[in-house]
């Protein structure tokens, strides 16, 4: 996908186009923004623009030449993508030494630039980050590093300081919905997915009927608990599942509480829980702002417990106990 095909991020892409046009490409970049926003996609488009065999001006890359096609297919010998496997929670020092450092030590095969894209670089183990520092500061000629990260504070300051930073803004609801409609999704569903995606096209695309139904079930359960019309223990049991499923439910619970807090203080909700508007209103009517703040803290605590493999049922029971125990 070339620059011209990417949805949104016009400001970020304009910066990259400008440095290519002026032949002032910095050797290390840090693309920052929420997960699923398109940082990796723009990084690959940047690699295409740097190595395109056609003269296409500000378009960046033609998308048709052998170089562009190889990059898109992950087959270009001078473009390396590290960290795409998000099931690996840490990028280890062995990966830096055996993959990245070995790659940049080789001569370029066919590209004008050798490009290393490191996805979710905040997953660097400290020893891995330190192993990369010298090369990141003074890479071999013609080598460009592009790091993507959602949490800049999780990166070593020495890594951050060596990179030119570009901040990717969340996509607007209209932009996301338009893209989804173009893919054949109904206007009503596209609007819901765009709002639930909350600026992340990746998140909106990943949501399926099962995810939306899980949100609705949690919303109904929270309303039932808050309005005292259901047994919290039975509701927790009906929702308990895998670690990943529980993590998703806690994310939604945090969003509901956050939207309810906005209503309580008279602010405008973001709309990310537009599909759960009734539940948000029930929670807002049941709690004071200080109680909602405490509930948000509880959700954060439960996220940590989930990472420590505390059983799903126990986590959800604690969540629903909080919803019955601190209401005003």
Helices and strands as residue ranges (DSSP letters): G 3-5, H 10-21, E 28-32, H 39-51, G 57-59, H 66-72, E 79-82, H 93-95, I 96-101, H 102-105, E 114-118, G 121-123, H 126-137, E 143-149, G 152-154, H 157-160, E 164-167, H 173-182, H 187-197, H 201-206, H 209-226, H 232-239, H 243-264, G 274-276, H 277-286, H 289-307, H 312-325
